[in-house]
């Protein structure tokens, strides 16, 4: 899976088409450039973070960390429980909608959901 994601993350055509297929609503913001794809460790827990000091503490203990979220925790936990009796592979593909700080708002949320979903759709329909 890693070589495939590495190939897709450098596909300007794919990433441009994902960005350009988003139709923003009146309160949505869209970045000026195409999305970027990163692979790496993601911290995840059961609570929303909006605390600069807590984020800094997590980053100090995990210097290669590329993100923090709360949804991946539940997905991977469910996969772990289900895997006890079945073959399961879990994958998390997330788009950034905020930086877990005091400026947290929802202006990029719809765009982030769109880019994640369309990247996964492309991955599944074209490569799996």
C-alpha positions, 0 to 999 in steps of 0.5 A, a space after each residue: 500500500 505504501 508504494 501506491 500511496 507514494 505514487 498517488 501523492 505525487 499525481 498533480 492531475 489526481 489532486 487537482 481534479 479532487 480540488 476542482 470537483 469540490 463545490 463550496 457552499 456559502 460558508 466554505 473555504 477552499 485553499 488556493 493550491 492542490 491538496 498535499 498527501 503525507 504519510 506518517 504517525 497520527 495521534 488519535 484519542 477519544 476527545 477533541 483537542 483545542 489546546 496549544 499546550 496539549 498539542 505541543 506536549 504530544 508532539 514533544 513525545 512523538 517528533 515524527 507525528 504528522 497529525 492528531 484526530 479523534 475519529 481514527 481512534 474509534 475506527 482502529 479500535 473497532 478493527 482491532 476488536 473485529 480482527 480477533 476473529 477475522 482478517 482485518 486491515 485498517 487504513 486512515 485517510 484524513 484531510 486537515 480541517 483545522 490545527 487543533 488550536 484556539 483558531 479552530 473553526 469549521 470553514 474547511 470542514 466540508 472541503 476536508 471531507 470532500 478531499 478525503 472521500 474522493 482520495 479514498 474513492 479513487 484508491 478503491 475504484 482504480 487500484 484495489 
